[in-house]
Amino acid sequence: MNKQEELMDSILNTDLEIIETVRSLQKENWNDENLKNQATDLLQIHDETITKLRSLQNDDGCGCGSDHC
């Protein structure tokens, strides 16, 4: 698995955790501060991972992995 695939896998896993956390928050009527903090942390991780992925794609031309760029 290359670095881009690892980052995309990480994004997917983070997204799934975000969804699970939001569902838990909804069940708690949006009142659980720990879950709110967890959601905030996960969103920050998501954003940082997206930034890393975009950085890699910019380094590789168009990001398709082909030599044409």
Secondary structure, DSSP 8 states (H G I E B T S, - for coil): --HHHHHHHHHHHHHHHHHHHHHHHHHTTT--HHHHHHHHHHHHHHHHHHHHHHHHHHHTTTSSS-TT-
